[in-house]
Amino acid sequence: MKAMYRLCVIGMVLIVLVSCSSTRPIQEQPFENTKEIAQEIGNSLVTGPGDVSAVSIAIMHEGRIIYSEGFGKRDIALNLPVETDTRFNIGSISKIFTATSILMLQEDGLLNLDDKVVDLFPAFSMADQRYAAITVRMLLDHTSGMPGTNMRDGFSTRLSSEYLQQSLEEFSLSMLKHDPGAFSPYCNDGFTVAQALVEHLSGISFTRFLQERIFEPLGMVDSSVGFYPQDENMAYGYAERETMLPKEYVNIIASGGITSTAEDLCRYSNMIFDENLLSESSINEFLAEQTPMYVEDSNFSKLLTFGLGWDFTSWEPYQSQGIQVLGKTGGTLEYTSMILVLPQSKSTVAVLCAGHMDPLETTLPIVDALLAESGQLPLKNKSDTPQIEDTCPLLPDSERFSGFYGSLEGLFRISFDNEDAAMQFEIYDGSNFVQDKSARHIGNGIFEKTAQESWYVFETHFGVPMLMELRPYNQAEISLTPLDYQRPAIAHEFTAGNWLPTNMLPYEMYMPLYSTAFIEELPCHIYIDNTVYAITDSRQTSMVLPTVRDQSPPRLDEAGHLVVGPYVCVNLVDIPALVSGQSIVADSTATSIWRKVTEQGTFVCTVPEGGRIIVLGPDLSELEDTLFSGKEQIEMDIFGSYVAFIGEDDTVFEPNITL
């Protein structure tokens, strides 16, 4: 109780910084300062550091668009500017459209959010029998327990009609990482199942459902699933603002496959403000925070949890002043997006860009300005400063929390320093544990990361002491999950090394590279792709981190290939040498064939129609990928490198090494 009291005091002190102040008087429209800040942000994104080449920003207030502007070039070579109806991939903002679709089916009487998915859609199955408890709601609030994201052909240069069915087949072989409803690690796979559910119950494709039930009624004339084949008003992605990237299609449609404009996203938000698509009760459900079971036994009054598709349904310091702000970020290989919605004032800020940005940090200043100019946001009283807590001796039982922990950031080893009264974090870099950060003890088991930035405290969930990270305004989330490092070692056939996929597709934009390693202190675990898995028998592993997103327990097939989710991979040491003049044929049984260049000389190869060549240096850095460069022939000195010949339908390559 003392620890909880002190944490609440810390949060309240920070709230005082904002709430103990006067309110800015209402300004006359047209919100000059808000527009000026939006313009500064747009211009800085396309001219400052980074790869952002095109930006579109739109602002809605009281249900009408008060500002819309484009920045940069949608096509640099043709010198075409970004216009207000220029289309971008919106990435995971697509999730809130999927949630809307499910709510519409609920109003149609075809489902209830708390129905079991398998009862509605018997074709959905998993190897883990706990899957039968997954509800429709769990698909949308990230609590299903599904592994994460099926990436194979998820990002492509073409729209795929096969991705959905292939994903369902992959799910049928998968296990859960936690009991349905227990935790809420971000999970794209749940939305893929939701897409299949929409199609099954509505009897039409998800693309058609979105078009007929959402886009057309809301006047979203510049929105669709994927770009149009001959889309003249789309913003292309660029590498370093110089090289145009291929047109990106996101086949993970329900999670991230919609293309739209900033203005159309504002039009979508009108669905929240007025009962034109959903009833009041459905809108209220859509705006509500969804809480996983671990929150029920938490000592914190506020945890960072998802909504139905939303990343968050409240954000501080706005919430403590009675202002609800919902937010959803979107990120693909080429695009970044952000939408923030304020239901009480019928306001929306949408920022879309070709390239990469920090979506929240970029967009929040516009919201601040809009709230200030509309008289909703009090000014900060700069004279108030939070009290600096003294460092306190460690508690006698602190050492019991020492050990190994996993998170999205990687594998950590936690120890305690009595002299400095601090908790020390070491992170595994693939070969060793190296110092990462520390947090000083300020009393009652509370550790401060940096001055007033965030705090750590251990809290037990389902019998496991997990490390919680507390942020300003008493918001918290699970930061690290402990590993059982005392489990006995198991004899196995896994080996350390680097692995390359043998079943990549010629139009697939994402290429996984895996590295396996073993840690002496964790003899029954394998480290791969920044995640730790428990070795369960000679060729199998299982997930042991219930709160980490995007996991794929590796296994070995009969041929000794490493299978990671949908990818079948070969160890570098098993890749044969390239034989000059020997034809290589890629087909449906082996779509990507790897060879190592062991001869001195110039590698020469024509890229056949429908084919693709990737060249990785000896250190596995990318030297060439014809999908992105568009080259029809390669002529390079690449001794010691690895070459992938990728194709389908008996694609023939004729590589040569010339002196």
N, C-alpha and C positions, 0 to 999 in steps of 0.2 A: 504493500500500500504506500509506503514511503517513496519507493521508486516511482510509482505511478504519479504520486502527488508532484514530485519534482519535475517529471516530464511534462505534466500539464502546465506547471508554472512556466517552464521554458517556452511552451507553445503560446501561452497567454501573453507573455512579455512581448513576443514578436507581433501578436495581434494588436497590442497596444500601439505599436509603431504606426499602424495604419488607422485604427479606429478612433484614437484620441485626437481628432482634428475636425476642421470645419469642412463643409461641402462646397465645392466650386459652383458658382451660380450657373444656371443654364445659359448656354450661348445660342445665338441665332444661327440657324443653318446658313451656309452649307458646310459647317464643320471644317473650317480652314486648316486648323492645326492637325486634325486627323488626316486630312488629305495630304498635307505637307509631309507628315511622318511616313505615310504610305509611299509617297513618291521617293523620299530619301531611301527607304528600304529597297524599293524596286530598283532604283538606279545603282545603289551600292552592291546589290547582288550580281548585276550583270557587268559591273566594272571593277569590282574589288577582287581579292584573292578567291581562288576556287574555279569550278568548272561550269558555273551557272551561265547559260547563254540566253535564256528566255524566261520571262516572269510575267504572270498575270495576277493582279490583285483586284478584288471586288469587295465592297463594303455595303451591307444592308442595315438600315435602321428604321424602326417602326414599319417594317414590312415592305420597304421600297429601297431599291438600290440607289445609294447616294454618291457612290464613287466606283469607277471601273477604269482600269488603265493597264496597258501592256508595256513591257520594257524589253530591250534587247532585240534579237533577231530570231525569227522562227526558222529561217533558212539563211545561213550566213553567206553561202556562195552566191545566192540570188539576191542578197540584200533585202530580204522580205521582213518587215517589222512584225512584232507581236501585236495582234489586234484583240479586241475584247471578246471576239468569238473564236480565237485560236484555241485549239484543243490540246490537252495534255493528258498523259496517263495520271490518274489520281491515286493509284496504288490502293492501300488499305482503307482509304475513305470508302471504297466499294463496300466494306463490311456493313456500314450503316444502311446501305440500300438493301443488302441481304436481310438484315434484321427487319426492315420495313416490309419486305416481301413476306416474311414469316408472320408478322403481325396481321397482314392483310388476309393471309390464309386462315388465321385464327378467327378473324371477323367473318370470313366466309363459312365458318363452322367446320372446317376440314381438319383442324388440329387445336390442341391447347398447348401452351408453352411448357407445361409440366407433364405432357404425355411422354411416354418412353418412345424413343426414336424407332426401335425395332418393331414396336407394335404398329407404327404408321408405315414403316418402310422395311419390310422383311428382308430385302436384298442387302441391307447393311449388316455386316458381321465383323467380328474381330476374333483373334485367337484367344484373347483374354475374356473369360466369361463374365467378368464384371461389366462388360460393355452393355449388357442388357439393361443396366440401370441408368444409362445416359439418357437425359431428357432433351427435348428441343431447346429449352432455355440454356442448357449447358453447352450446346453447340455455339451459342451466340455470346456467352459471357466468359468463355475460355476456361470453363471448369470441367470439361468432359474427361480430361485425363489422357486424351489422345497424344501421340508422340510429338507432333508439331507441324511439319510442312513437307509434303511430297514435292520435291524440287524437280524431278525429271520432266523435262519439257514444260516446266512451269513458266519459264521466260524464254520466248522463242521469236523467230522472225516470221512466224505464221500462226494463225489461229488454229487450234487443234480441237477436233471433235472427239478425240480419243482420251484426252487427259482425265476427264471425270471417271470413266469406266476403269482406266488403269489405276487411278487412285483408290477406287473402291476395292479393287483386287489387292492392292498393296495393304490397305487397312485390314483386310481379312486375315493377313498374316501377322498383324501387329499386336503388341501388348499395350496395356495402359501403364502410365507412370505413377498414377495415384488413383485412389477411389474416386468415382464420379462425384463431383460436387465439392471435394475436399479443398483443393487449391485452385489457383487461377493463373498458371503460366500461359503466356500468350500462345495461341494455337490457331494456325491457319486451317488445319485439317478439319476442324469442326465446321467451318463455313463451307468447305467443299461438300461435306455431308449435307449441310443445310441446302445447298444448291440442288443436290440430287433429290432431296425431300420436296423442294418446291416443284421440280419437274414431275416427280411421281404423282403428287397430289393435284397439281393444276392440269396435268396432261399436255403441257406445252413446254418448249425449251425455256431455260432461264433467261436467255437473251430476249426472247419474245415477251416473256412475262414482264421484264423490266421496261421494255419499250411500250407495251400496251397499258400496263397498270401504273407505271410511275412516270416515265419520261414524257409521254404524250399528255397525260392529264395536267402535269405541272408546267408544260410549255418548255421543256428542256430539249430544244431542237438541236442542240450541239452536243448531245450526250449519246453514247452507245457503248456496246461491249466491243472493245478494241477499236483501233483506227479504221477508217474506211480504206478500201484497197487503193483508191486514187485520191487520197486526202490532200488537198492543196493548202488547207489552212490548219496545219498541225505544227507544233513546235518540235523540231528534231533535237535529239540529244547529241552532244559533241564531246570528244575527248580533248581536254585543254582548250576548248573553244576554237578548235582548228579542224579536227577530223570528224566529219559527220558519222554518227553511229547508225547501225541498221534500225529500221523501224521496229520498235519493241512491242510485242504482243504478250500480255500476261494471261496465260491459260488457266491460272488459278483464279478463275473469273469471280467467284463469290467473295474471295478474299482481296483481290486487287486488280481485276481485269477491266474496269470501266474507264473510258476516256470521257473528259468533260471540260468545261470552262469554269472560271471563277464565278462568272455571272450565273451559270446554270446551277452551281452548288448553292448559291444564295436562293435561287428559285426553289431548289429542293427543300431548303430549310423552312420555306413557307408552309410546307406540309406539317411542320411542328407547330407553327403559330396559328394555323387555321384548320378546322376540321374538314378539310377537303379530300383527304385520302383516308384518314384514320379517325376513329371516334375519340372522344375525350379520354375514355379509360385506356385505350391503346396508346395514346400520346403520353399519358401519365406513366404508363409502364415503360415506354421508350425513354423517358427522361429520368427514370429511377436508377439508383445505384443497385448493382447486383452483387451480393456478398457470398463468397464461398464459405464452407463450413468452418474453416480455421479461424475466421473472424469472430465466430460466436464465443470462443474461449480466449479471446485476446484481451489484454489489459488496456489496449489503446482505444480511445474514443473514436478515432478516425483512421482508417487504413486506405491505402491506394488500391481501389478495386475498380473493375470494369463496369460498363453499362452493357446494354444489348447492342453490341457492335462498337460502342464508344470506348475510347481509351480511358476517359474519365467523364463523370457526370457532375463533378464539382471541382473547383480549383481555387486555391487560396492565393492571395488574401481576399478574393471576391466573395467566397462563400460566407466568411465570417461577417461580412457586411450585408448579407441577405441577397446577394446577386449570384444566381446560378450560371455557371459557364460549362458547357459541354464541349469536349474536344476530341478530334480524331486526326491522327497523323497518317501520312501515306508515304511509302518509299519503295521504289522499284530499282532496277539496275541503273536506270537512266533518269528517273524523275523523283521529285520530292514535293509533298503537298501538305496543307494544313487547313482545317476548318474549325473555327470556334463559333459556337452558337449560344446566344443569350436570350432565352425564351421570354423573360419578363419585358424586355424592351423590343422584342422582335428584331434582334440585331444578329448579324452574321459577318464574320471576316473570313475570307477565303484567299489563300495564297498558293499558287501553283508555279512550279519552276521545272525547266529542263536542266538537270544538274543536281547538285547536292547542297543542302543547307541544313541548319538547325531549325526545324519547323516551329517549335515553341518559342525559342528565343527570338526568332524573326518576327513572329506574328503577334506576340503579347503586347509589344509597344503600341501597336495599332489599336488593340482593345483598350489599353489604358487611356489613350487619347480620346477614343470614342466615348468611353464612360465619363471621362472628365468633362468633355464638351457638352455632353447631354445631361450633366448635373447629377450623375449617379455615383461617382467615385470620389470619396473624401481624399483630401491631400494628406500626404505623410507629414507628420510632425518630426522634423529632423533633430529636434533637441532631445528626444527620447532615445536612449541607447540601451540595449539589453545588458543585464548584469553579467559580468565575466565570472564564471564559476572557478573556484580554487581546485587544484589537483588534490585528490584524496588517496590515501593508501588503498591498495587492492583489498577486496574482501577475502577472508580466509579460504573460501571454497572456489576462488576464481580458477585455480589450476585444473579443476575437473572439466572445464570447457576447452582445454587444450586439445589439439588434434587436427584432423584434415576435414576440410569443408569444400563443397562444390557450389558454383554459381554460374550465371551466364558469362561472367568475365573469365572463368577458368577454375583451376584447382588451387586452393589456398591451404597453408599451414598456419594455424593460430597458436601463439604462445603468449606468456605474460611476463612482463619485466617488473619485478618488485621495486627495484631501485627507482625507475622512472614512473612507476605506477601506471603502466600503459599496456594495452593489448597490441601485439605486434602481428602484422600480416606479411607472410611470404607467399609469393605466387610462383607456380611451376611454369618454367619457360620452355618445356619440352625435354629438358635434360637435368635441370637443377631447380631448387627452390631459391628465389632471390627476394631481397627485401622489397616490399611494395608500399606499405603505409603503416601508420600507427594511430592509435586513438588513446587519449589519456583518460584516466578514471576520474570522474567528478563526483563520485559518491553513489552509494546504493546500487551498484552494478551498472551504472550508466557511464558510457565511454563517449567522449567527444572527439569526432573525427578531425575537424578543424574548427576554428572559432565561429560558432553559431551557424555552421553549414549543415551538419547532420550529427546524429548520435547513434550509438549502438547499444543494444541491450539483449540479453538472452531471454527467450520466451519459449515455453514448451507447448508444442502442438502435436496431438495424437501420440503423446509419450516421448517425443523427440525434441531435445533442446535446440532450437534454431536461432540464428542470429538475426534480429530485427534491426532494420535501419530506420531511425526516426528522423523526419524532416521537419522544417518549420511548420507551425500550425498543427502540431500533433498528428501529422500524417505519417504512416509507417507501412513498410512492406518487408517481406522476408528477403534477407540479403544473402545468407549462406545456409546451406543444409549440411549437417555432419555426415561423414562416411564411417562405416563400421570397418576400421582398419585392422581389427583383431580377428576377422574372419580367416579361417585356415586357407592356405594356398591349395589350388587345384591344378592337377596336371593338365596341360592343354597344348594345342598345336599352333597357337597364335605366335607371330614373330614381330619384332620391331622393324620398322622400315617405312618407306614411302610408297603410296599406291595410286595408280591412275585408272580411270574408268574405261572399261572395254565396250560399254554399250551407250556411249554418247551418241546423240543424233546430229546430223549435219546442220540443222537449223536451230539447235538448242544453244541459248546464249549464256547459260551458266555451266561452268565446268568445275566439278569438285576435285580437290586434291587432298588426299588423306595421309596423315602421318601417325603411325602407331608407336607407342612407347610404354615401358613398364617402369614402375616406381618401387624401389626397394622396400619402402615402408608400407606399401599397399600390395602385397604379393598376390592377392586374389582379384586384382583389378587391371584393366587396360585403359590407357589414356589415348583418346583419338578425337580429333576435331574439337579440341578445347574442352572436352567432356570426359568424365570418368564413368566406366561401366564395370559391373561385377562379372567376373568370368564364372559361368555356372556349370559348364562341362568342357570337354576338350575343344569344342567348336562353337560354343554358344555363349552369349553374354546377356545381361539384363540391365534395365535402367534402375539406378539407385538414387537419383536426384529428382524428387517429385515436383520441385518448383522451378525447374530449368526448362526453357522452351527448346523446341527443335532438336529432339534427340532421335537417334537411329542406332539401336544396339547392333554392333557389328557381329558377323558370324562368318564362318568359313564354309565354302561349298566343297563338294567331293573332289574338285580339281585343285583345291587350295586357294581359290580366289577369295578375296575379302569382299563380303556382301554387306553394303551399308545402305539400308533402305532399298530403293529401287536400283542402286548402282552396283555392278559387278566389277571388281577392281583387281588389277594385276600388280604385283610387287615389282619395283624397279629392277631388282636383281634377276628377275625372271624374264625381262624383256629381251627378245633376241636381237642380234645385230642386223642392221640393214644390209641387204645384199644388192649391190649396184646392178641394175638391169633386170632384176627379178620383179615380175608383176605382183602387185598386192591387190586383192579383191575384198572389198567390204560389202557385206550383205546383212540381211535381217538377223542372222545368227551371231555376227560379230560386226557391229556397226562402227567401232573405232578400234583400229589395229595399230599397236605401238611398235616402233622399232627404234633402236639406238644407233646413232651414227658413229661408227668406230673406225672409219677410213678418213684419212686426210684428203682434202679436196673440196670442190664446190658441189653442194647438193642442188640438183636441178630436178624439178618435177612440174608438169602441167596439172592444173586442177581440173579434173573432168566435170562435165555438167552434173549438177546435183551432189558434187563432192566437196570436201573441205579438208584443209590441212592445218594442223596446229604444230608449232615448233616450240618446245620448252628447252631452255638452256640446261647445262649440267646442274645448276642450282635450282632448277624447276621454275625459273623466271620465264615469263612469256616473251618469246622473240617474234612470233608471227601467228596470226590466226586469220585465215582468208575469209572467214565469215564477216570479220570487221574491216579488214583492209580491202577486200574486194579484188585481190590479185588473182589473175588467171594463171600465172606461172610464178614459181618460187626459184630463186637462184641465190643461194647463200652459203657461206662458209660456216658450218655448224658442227664441227667436230666435237664429239662428246655429248651432243644434245639428243633429245628424245622427240620423235616425230609421230604424230597420230594421223592416220589416213582414215577419214570418216566418210561414210556413205551408206546408202541402202540399195537394194535391187541390183546387186552385182556391179557396183561401181569399181572401175578398174583404174589403178594408179600405176604409172611407169616411172619410178624414181631412178636417178642415176647419180653417181659421184664422178665428177670429171676433174682431172688434174690441171 
